[in-house]
Amino acid sequence: MSRQQNDYNVIPSRGSGAVGVKKNNKTLKVFGVVAGVIITLLVLIAVTLVILMYKGQKDALGANRSAMGGIVVPAETNASVEDDPEDTNTYIYYNDKKYMYNDKITTIMFAGIDKHDDQMTGEFGTYGQADCIIVCALDTETGKYKMMAVSRDSMVDVDQYDSKGNFVKTNKEQICLAHAYVDGKEGSAENLKRSVSRLLFGIPVNSYAVIDLDALGILNDDVGGVRVTVNEDLTARDPSLYEGADVVLNAQQAETFVRYREMYGDGSMNDRRMERQKIYLDSFIKQTMALTKKDIKTPIKMYNDAKDYMTTDIDVSRITYYASIFLKSGFSADKNFIKVPGKATLGEKYAEYNVDNKKLFDIILDMYYVEVE
């Protein structure tokens, strides 16, 4: 056996220099340092995620407790709201049943804004209208959620502001106009949020993400194109979008599918567009969730891609928190997606969607309240 072999296989005698032992010890030390660094990084990542999720939970639920008694029941329901001084809770009494607000539910408002730079003149009401409004009620304990589509034409109280941001008046008009006032940024988003909360009888909107619909193509491409089955004939805009077609939408097709509506008829054209938006959102979320299960950083990447087109109070901590909850359950548009009930009509000039408050109140009770004895 050669000396070279002895260096690595035989314990040398005293005074031989212990060459093999030194090499082995050096290798073990390097391996130990690397392993220690990896373990430390994993621990830091885990701790960071815990901190982000804790902060995200605190932010996501922050407005609930103070708003529990703020619901305004519609007169046509004959429901009543009463405070209980013994347990400091507020209860709703309706149809001989008692309900308590579930403060573990957080509400997220998503809105797509149709705006063009040449139209944003800074004048009264020119900051872009909310063409798509989705309200998500997420139970942070169970991971279950429901999404509710709000018609852009829903008639609700909207605060109007002048071009300097001064309050002018509150007027009942299409909810899409709430974003058109104030500043086109945080002020407009907050104004839309107020009107959405009014539509929901005072349920607090905890978070919002308002995005320019020009970003739709970017997010569409982030998931590799959204696959849909076209539910109506759109060949006037794209020959491949015929009724029944199974299509993986590119960026331009996604914009057509989600945004297009004909400006005539009995006021129901937006209802048909909302149905397409539901189909698109269903597929988009499923594909996003599938990618997120493979890579938890997917929502953050999409957030970074869209942030230049977006106004939101959702930071990385809330994104991390929401992503961890959404992954607890699957998504189905038919099961989890509902529409604010009402009827579309033509007003004197524009389409109007008159909400059925009694039916909506039943939905709100189901989404946000639990029955108690």
C-alpha positions in Angstrom: 0.0 0.0 0.0 1.4 3.4 -1.0 2.0 6.3 1.3 -0.6 8.3 -0.6 -3.1 5.6 0.3 -2.0 5.6 3.9 -2.6 9.4 4.2 -6.3 8.7 3.7 -6.9 5.3 5.1 -4.6 4.6 8.0 -4.2 6.5 11.3 -0.6 7.7 11.2 1.8 7.2 14.1 2.9 10.1 16.3 5.4 12.3 14.4 4.2 11.3 10.9 2.5 14.6 10.3 -1.1 13.3 10.4 -1.7 14.6 6.8 -5.0 12.6 6.2 -6.5 13.7 9.5 -5.8 17.3 8.8 -7.4 17.1 5.4 -10.5 15.3 6.8 -10.8 17.8 9.7 -10.6 20.7 7.2 -13.3 19.1 5.0 -15.5 18.5 8.0 -15.1 22.1 9.2 -16.0 23.5 5.8 -19.0 21.2 5.6 -20.0 22.2 9.1 -19.8 26.0 8.3 -21.9 25.5 5.1 -24.5 23.4 6.9 -24.6 26.0 9.7 -25.2 28.8 7.2 -27.9 26.9 5.5 -29.7 26.1 8.8 -29.4 29.7 9.9 -30.9 30.9 6.6 -33.8 28.5 6.9 -34.4 29.6 10.4 -34.3 33.3 9.4 -36.7 32.6 6.5 -39.1 30.7 8.8 -39.0 33.5 11.4 -39.4 36.1 8.7 -42.5 34.3 7.3 -44.0 34.0 10.8 -43.4 37.7 11.5 -44.8 38.7 8.1 -47.9 36.5 8.6 -48.4 37.8 12.1 -48.2 41.4 10.9 -50.4 40.6 7.9 -53.0 39.1 10.2 -53.0 42.1 12.5 -53.3 44.5 9.5 -55.9 42.5 7.8 -58.3 42.3 10.8 -57.5 45.7 12.3 -60.7 47.4 11.5 -63.1 44.7 12.4 -63.6 45.0 16.1 -64.3 48.7 16.0 -66.8 48.3 13.1 -68.8 45.4 14.6 -71.7 47.7 15.6 -71.6 49.8 12.4 -73.9 47.7 10.2 -77.0 49.5 8.9 -79.8 47.1 8.3 -82.1 47.9 5.4 -85.6 48.9 6.4 -87.3 46.3 4.2 -85.8 43.4 6.2 -87.4 44.4 9.6 -84.1 43.3 11.2 -82.8 45.0 14.3 -79.4 45.7 15.8 -78.9 45.6 19.6 -75.9 46.0 21.9 -75.5 43.6 24.8 -73.9 45.4 27.7 -72.9 42.2 29.4 -70.6 40.8 26.7 -70.1 44.1 24.8 -71.1 42.4 21.5 -73.5 43.7 18.9 -76.2 41.3 17.7 -78.6 41.3 14.7 -82.1 39.9 15.3 -83.7 38.7 12.1 -86.5 36.2 11.3 -86.6 35.1 14.9 -82.8 34.3 14.9 -79.9 36.0 16.6 -76.6 36.6 14.7 -73.1 37.8 15.8 -70.5 39.3 13.6 -67.5 37.1 12.8 -64.5 39.3 13.3 -62.2 36.7 11.9 -63.3 37.5 8.4 -61.3 40.0 6.5 -62.7 41.9 3.5 -60.5 42.6 0.4 -61.7 44.9 -2.4 -60.3 44.3 -5.8 -61.0 46.9 -8.5 -60.0 47.2 -12.2 -59.8 50.8 -13.4 -60.5 51.8 -16.9 -58.6 55.0 -17.5 -56.5 56.7 -20.2 -53.9 59.3 -19.6 -55.5 61.7 -22.1 -58.7 61.6 -20.1 -57.1 62.2 -16.7 -57.1 65.9 -16.9 -57.3 66.5 -13.2 -60.7 68.0 -13.5 -63.8 67.0 -11.5 -64.5 63.3 -11.9 -61.9 62.4 -14.5 -59.6 59.9 -12.7 -60.9 56.7 -14.2 -63.9 54.6 -13.4 -64.0 51.2 -11.7 -65.1 48.8 -14.4 -64.7 45.7 -12.3 -65.3 45.5 -8.6 -64.8 42.2 -6.6 -65.3 41.9 -2.9 -63.6 38.9 -1.2 -64.7 37.8 2.3 -61.9 35.6 3.7 -62.3 33.6 6.9 -58.8 33.7 8.4 -59.4 30.7 10.6 -60.8 28.2 8.1 -59.3 29.5 4.9 -62.8 29.5 3.3 -63.8 32.5 1.3 -66.4 33.9 -1.0 -66.1 36.5 -3.8 -68.9 38.8 -4.7 -69.1 40.7 -8.0 -70.4 44.2 -7.7 -71.9 45.7 -10.8 -70.1 48.9 -11.9 -73.6 50.4 -12.4 -74.8 49.7 -8.8 -76.6 52.8 -7.5 -75.1 53.9 -4.1 -74.1 57.0 -2.2 -70.8 58.3 -3.6 -68.7 61.2 -2.1 -67.8 63.8 -4.7 -64.7 65.9 -4.5 -63.4 68.7 -6.7 -60.0 68.8 -8.5 -58.3 70.1 -5.3 -59.6 67.3 -3.2 -62.2 69.3 -1.4 -65.5 67.5 -0.5 -68.4 68.7 -2.6 -71.4 66.5 -1.7 -72.7 62.9 -1.5 -74.8 61.8 -4.4 -76.5 58.6 -5.3 -74.9 57.4 -8.5 -73.1 54.5 -10.2 -70.5 53.1 -7.8 -67.9 53.1 -10.6 -67.7 56.9 -10.4 -66.4 56.8 -6.8 -62.9 56.2 -8.1 -63.2 59.1 -10.7 -63.0 61.7 -7.9 -60.2 62.9 -5.6 -56.7 62.1 -7.1 -56.7 58.9 -9.1 -54.5 57.2 -6.4 -55.0 56.5 -2.7 -57.7 59.1 -2.3 -59.8 57.6 -5.2 -59.2 54.1 -3.8 -60.4 55.1 -0.4 -63.4 56.8 -1.8 -64.4 53.7 -3.7 -63.8 51.7 -0.6 -66.2 53.9 1.3 -68.9 53.4 -1.3 -68.4 49.6 -1.3 -68.7 49.5 2.5 -72.0 51.5 2.2 -73.3 49.0 -0.4 -72.5 46.2 2.1 -74.5 48.0 4.9 -71.4 49.2 6.7 -69.2 46.0 6.6 -65.6 47.3 6.8 -63.3 46.9 3.8 -60.0 45.9 5.4 -57.7 45.9 2.4 -57.9 47.1 -1.2 -56.0 46.5 -4.5 -57.0 48.9 -7.3 -55.3 48.2 -10.5 -55.2 49.8 -13.9 -56.7 47.3 -16.4 -53.7 48.0 -18.6 -51.8 45.6 -16.3 -54.1 42.8 -17.2 -51.9 41.5 -20.0 -48.9 41.5 -17.7 -50.6 39.3 -15.1 -52.1 37.2 -17.8 -48.7 36.4 -19.1 -47.3 35.7 -15.6 -49.5 32.6 -15.4 -48.7 31.5 -18.9 -51.9 32.8 -20.4 -55.4 32.1 -19.0 -57.4 29.2 -20.4 -61.1 29.9 -20.8 -64.1 28.6 -22.6 -65.7 31.5 -24.5 -69.3 31.9 -23.4 -70.5 34.3 -26.0 -69.7 35.5 -29.5 -66.8 38.0 -29.4 -65.7 37.5 -33.0 -66.5 41.2 -33.8 -63.3 41.9 -31.8 -61.3 38.7 -32.3 -62.2 35.9 -34.8 -60.8 33.3 -32.5 -63.1 34.2 -29.7 -66.2 32.5 -30.9 -68.8 31.0 -28.5 -67.7 27.6 -27.2 -64.0 28.1 -28.2 -61.4 26.7 -25.7 -58.7 29.4 -25.8 -55.5 30.1 -23.9 -55.8 33.9 -23.9 -52.8 36.1 -24.8 -52.5 39.6 -23.4 -54.6 41.3 -26.0 -57.3 38.6 -26.0 -57.5 38.7 -22.2 -58.2 42.5 -22.4 -61.0 41.9 -25.0 -62.5 39.0 -22.9 -62.6 41.0 -19.7 -63.3 44.5 -20.8 -65.4 44.5 -23.9 -69.1 45.4 -23.8 -71.5 46.8 -26.3 -72.9 50.2 -25.4 -76.5 49.5 -26.3 -79.5 47.4 -25.2 -81.5 47.3 -22.0 -78.7 47.9 -19.5 -77.7 44.2 -19.1 -74.6 44.3 -21.2 -72.4 44.8 -18.1 -74.0 41.7 -16.6 -72.7 39.7 -19.6 -69.3 41.2 -19.2 -69.3 40.4 -15.5 -70.0 36.7 -16.3 -66.9 36.7 -18.5 -64.9 38.3 -15.8 -66.1 35.5 -13.4 -65.0 32.9 -15.9 -61.6 34.6 -16.3 -61.0 35.1 -12.6 -61.9 31.5 -11.9 -59.3 30.2 -14.3 -56.7 32.9 -13.4 -56.9 32.1 -9.6 -56.7 28.4 -10.2 -53.6 28.8 -12.3 -52.1 31.2 -9.8 -52.7 28.9 -6.9 -51.1 26.0 -8.8 -48.0 28.0 -9.4 -47.9 29.2 -5.8 -48.0 25.6 -4.5 -44.8 25.1 -6.6 -43.3 28.4 -5.6 -44.6 30.4 -2.6 -42.9 33.5 -4.0 -45.3 33.6 -7.0 -47.8 36.1 -5.5 -44.9 38.4 -4.6 -43.5 38.2 -8.1 -46.9 39.1 -9.6 -47.2 41.9 -7.1 -43.9 43.3 -8.2 -44.8 43.0 -11.8 -48.1 44.9 -11.3 -47.1 47.4 -8.6 -46.5 50.3 -11.0 -50.1 49.9 -12.2 -51.6 49.5 -8.8 -52.7 51.5 -5.8 -53.0 49.3 -2.7 -52.6 49.1 1.0 -51.6 45.5 0.8 -47.9 45.1 1.6 -45.7 42.1 1.5 -46.7 40.9 5.0 -50.4 40.9 4.0 -49.6 39.1 0.7 -47.7 36.4 2.6 -50.6 36.1 5.0 -53.3 36.0 2.4 -51.3 33.5 0.3 -50.9 31.1 3.2 -54.7 31.2 3.8 -55.8 30.9 0.2 -53.7 27.8 -0.2 -55.8 26.0 2.5 -58.8 25.6 0.2 -59.4 25.4 -3.6 -61.2 27.9 -5.7 -64.4 27.4 -7.7 -66.2 30.3 -9.3 -69.5 28.4 -9.2 -69.2 27.6 -5.5 -67.4 30.6 -4.1 -68.4 33.4 -6.5 -71.7 35.2 -6.2 -73.1 38.4 -7.6 -74.8 41.3 -5.8 -78.5 40.7 -6.5 -80.5 43.4 -8.3 -81.9 44.5 -11.7 -80.2 46.4 -14.5 -82.2 49.1 -16.1 -81.7 52.2 -18.3 -81.8 55.5 -16.4 -82.4 58.8 -18.1 -78.9 58.8 -19.6 -77.0 55.7 -18.4 -77.4 52.2 -17.2 -78.4 51.7 -13.6 -78.2 48.6 -11.4 -80.7 48.7 -8.5 -79.6 46.4 -5.7 -82.1 44.1 -4.1 -81.3 45.1 -0.5 -83.3 42.3 1.1 -81.6 39.5 -0.9 -78.2 41.2 -0.4 -78.8 41.4 3.4 -79.4 37.6 3.4 -76.0 37.1 1.6 -74.2 39.5 4.1 -75.6 37.5 7.0 -74.4 34.3 5.5 -70.9 35.7 4.7 -70.1 37.7 7.8 -72.3 36.5 10.6 -72.8 33.3 12.7 -76.0 32.3 14.3 -76.0 32.1 18.1 -78.6 30.9 20.6 
